[in-house]
Amino acid sequence: MRKRLAEEQHEVSDASFRGAALNGLALSLIIAGIFIALAGLYHRFAAHNPIAGNSRLTLDQGLAPRLQVDEARDLARLRSNEDAVLNQYGWVDSKSNRVRVPIARAMELLVQQGLTTNGIEIGKTRLDMRQEKASAERGKR
């Protein structure tokens, strides 16, 4: 009985040559189909390449990376544009009469008029709660 169980614990037949050949053939056909589809896509996209048809663009003009040559000048230009937006009056949308107010003036108006909440009650901030706790602790001493 033990001898019979030991013999049955392995594969009794070899792999089917026909099945392996059919699997190999199917895999080869799939790879060939993918190759043909990719070649067709390549030729289609190559025919519609806008840079290849434009003779005015040279390799330097069309494909060269745009490098940042003068970082300090670029940063100064960025900051001056930001300062102009923050510190000058200007139109945001003239059709709806929306204007941009300098940030300093906006803060003054906010202090004078207060923050409108449209009926929504604003809760205490963490800073408010810490200040109340500190003043309560000072009052206990």
KALIN-V287742 format. One record per helix or strand of 2 or more residues. SS is the DSSP state (H for helix, E for strand). FROM is the first residue (numbers start at 1). LEN is the number of residues. If there is no record, write none. Layout:
SS_FROM_LEN ; SS_FROM_LEN
This chain:
H_2_6 ; H_17_31 ; H_50_4 ; H_59_5 ; H_71_17 ; E_90_4 ; E_98_3 ; H_103_11 ; H_126_15
